[in-house]
Amino acid sequence: MALDRVPRKVGIVGYGRLGQSLVSHLLTQGSELGLELVFVWNRDPGRMAGSIPPSLQLQNLAALGERHPDLVVEVAHPKIIQESGAEILRYANLLVGSPSALADQATERQLLEASYRWGHAVFVARGALWGAEDITRLDEAGGLQSLRVTMATHPDGFRLEGPLATMRSTGPRAVLYEGPVRGLCPHAPRNSNTMAAAALAAPSLGFDRVIGVLVADFSLKNMHVVDVELSGPPGPTGQSFAVHTHRENPAEPGAVTGSATVTTFWRSLVGCCQLPSKPGIHLC
């Protein structure tokens, strides 16, 4: 069934594995959903040659307003959100595929200011975060006391920066980082998005109190494993409400994004196109 507003014009920023999948979905299924692909931008334009029609290739991201998008989807790198996110919101709603960018407080503040100034929404893709809505509901009810997200995969699946880039595993399984998500995101911008989404799902804890754990595991050559552990305050009996989810996501060796996450992202894209353009940051 087509969406109420036909067509919703969508632009894609980033043409890696995830961007390629979204473009394919839009070209093959978009019309029946009331979605129209109006541009694709990539930092390296040559990557689009031969696969994206020239009419859909956007050479200059600053010119995206000429395509009149309703939604711009970022699936490139957190730096794109930090450098261009606020300007994108001048023209369209924004679906953030790199929520680790929001660990930078200045970036989060700029996005919120632009969102309210121009009346456009900032949507954040939940990605590999299982139970995002339940986390948010519990947080809103004051029932969330702690939240911990552990992401484990083979070291080849990491794209690390700073001090984490020089760390070497001393055994078959090693904890590379354990601490507040805000401290992890700058050094693992492409491997901390699930944790960043959790921090946004639980604003009472946020980036400083949601704990992120990054684990290098040589046995996980084609798998990303995400464990989410949460607890509430003690009840009348002294016991606390607790939930532990364990998600195993098949992934190609060395891939940053697991297979199931690609499907989830497409659903986020379709879902946020059905939501009103309400200023603020919203998980989708």
N, C-alpha and C positions, 0 to 999 in steps of 0.2 A: 504494500500500500504506500502510495506517495505521501510525503509529509505535507502538512497543511499549507506551508508556504512553498510554492513551486516556481522555479527551482531554487534550492539553497545552493549558492555558489561557494565552492570550497577551493582553497589554495593549499598546496602541500609544500612545506619548507623542509627539505632534506630528502635525498634520494638514495639512501642506503637500503638495507634489507626491508626495514619496516616501511619506509617511504614507498618503495617499489610495490609492496603488497597493497598498501592503501590506494595507490594510483590504479593498480589493476582492478581492485574492487570497485572503485569509482567509475572506471571506464566500462566495466561489464555489468555492474548492478546499480550504478548511480541513478540512471534515468527512471527505473521503476520505483526508486525510493525518493524521487524528487530532488536528487543531488546532482550538481553539475560541476565537474572539474574545470576550473578557470585558469590555473597556473600551477607549475611545478618549478621550484627554485632549488638549486644545489650550489654549494660553495665552489665545487668544480663542475662547471657547465658541461664539460666534455663527457661526463658520466651519463648525461641524458641523451647524448647523440645516438640516433638510430633506434631509440625506444620511446622517446617522447616527441610527439609532433612539434615542429618548430613554433606553431601558433600557441602552444601551451607552455613553452619554455619562457620563464621569466629570468632575464639576464641580470637585472638590478633589483634587489629586494626592496629598495626604497621606492620603487615604482609600483608596488603591489596595489596601491589605491586605484590605479588606472583599470584594474581588473574587477573592481567593485565586489570583492568577496564578502560573504556573510560570515564565513568561518575560515580562519587560517590555522592550519595544523602544523605544529612544530615537532619534527622527528629527526632533528639534526644533532644538536649538541647544546648543553646548558649555556654556552657563550652566546648563542643566538638569542635566547631569552634575555640574557643580561644586557646585550648590546641593542637589540631591536624590539624586544617585547612590548615596551611602552608605546613605541611608535606604531606597531601593528594594531594595538588597541584603538588607535585613532580611527581606523577604518573598519574593523571587524571584531567579532568575538575571537578569542584565542584558545585553542586547545593545546595545552603544554604537555609534551611527551617527555620532557626532561625536567621533572619537578625538583631535582637536586639543585637547580638554579635558584630556587626560592630559599635555600638555606642561607643565602646571602641576604641579610636584612635590608640592605639598600635596594636590591632588586625587587624583593617582595613589596617594599613600600612604593617603589616607582610603578609597579604593576597595579597596585590598589588605587593609587592616585589617578593613573590614566584610565582605569576601569570606570571609576566614578565620574571622571571629567567627561568622558566620551559616551558613557552609557553602555559599554560593552562588557561582556562577562569574560572572566578568566576561568576556563575549565581545566581541570587537571586529570589526566588519564590515570586510572587506578593501576594499570599494568598488571603486575604479578601479585598485587596485594589481595589476598583472599579475605572476604568478610569485611570489606571497607565500610559498608552501610551499618553493619552491626557495631563496629568500633565507634562510628560517629554517634549513633543513637545512645550507646552506653556513656560516651563522653558528655553528650548534652544532658543526660540525666544525672550527671555527677557520680556515676558509678565506676569510673575508670581511675585506677590508682597507678598502674604501671603498664608499660607496653614495650615489648622487646622483639625486634625483627632480626633473624639470622639468615644470611644468604650465603650458601656454600656452592662452589663449583670448582672445576679444574682451573689451575692458574692461567692457562691459555685463554680463558674467558674473561680475564680481568684487563681493564685499561686504566692502569693506576698512574698517579702523578705524585710529585713531591716525595716525601720520605717513604711512602708506601711503595713507590716504584722500585726502590732499591732493596726492599725486604726479600729475603729468600726463605722458602719453607725448609724447616729442619727435619721434617718427617712427612709421612703420607698425608697428614692432616694438621693444619696449623691455623691458628687464629691470627689474622693480620691486623684486626682492629676490633676493639670493644669499647664503646663509650657513646656519648651523645651523637645523634645523627648529624647535627650541625658540624661537628668536627670531622666527620668522615666525607661528607659531600664534596668539598674542594679537592680532595685527593683521590676520590673514586667517583667522578661525576657521572660516569656511564654505568656504574655498578651499584649505585646507591638509590636509584629512583624508587624502588619499592619501599625502602625505608623512609624516603622523603614523602611519599604518598601517605604513609602511616602517620607521619608527623602532622600532615595537613588534615588527615581524617580525625585526629585527636588534638584540637587546638589547645585544650587545657594543659596538655603536656608539651606539645610543640616540638620543635627541632632540638631544644635543649634538654628535654626530659624523656623523649622517646630514645631508647637505646638501640643502637645498630651494631651488629656483629658480622664481620666479613671473614669468611673461612675459605682457605685454599685446601681443596681435597683432590688428590691425584686420582682417586677412584671414580670421580664424577666426570668422566671424559665427555659424555653426551647428555648431561643432565644439570639443571639448575634446581637446587633445593632451597625452599624458603619456609622457615618456621616462624610463626607468629605466636607469641605468648603474651597474654594479658591477664590482669587481675584487678579486682575491685577492693574497696576497703573492707575490713573485717565486719561481719554481721553479728547478730545477737549472740551466736554461739562461739564467736571468736574466729570462725572459719571465713575465708574469703572466696568470692566467686572467681573462677579461673577458667580460661579457655586456651587450648594449645592446638593450632592447626599446622599441618605438615603438608607442603605442596611440592610435588616432584614434577618438574616441567622439562620434557625432552628438548634437547637443543643440539644443534650441529656443533661438532668440536670447534672450540675457539669462539663460538658465537656469543655476543653480548646479550641478545634477546632470545628467549626461549620460544618454542613453536606455539604454545598455547597463548603466550602474551601477544603475539601478532594477531590472533583471532580476537582476543579481548579488546585490543586497541580499536579494531574496526567497529566493534559494538559500541565502544565509547564514542567514537566519531558519530555514528548514527544516532546514538542516544542524546548527545548534547545538541544535535541539530533539532531535536524535538522539544528542547527546553527554552524557556523565555530568556531574552537577553537581559539578565539581571546583574547589575554591577556586583563585584566581589569575586572571591575565589571559591570555586565549587568543584568537589570531586565528582568525576563522571565515569 
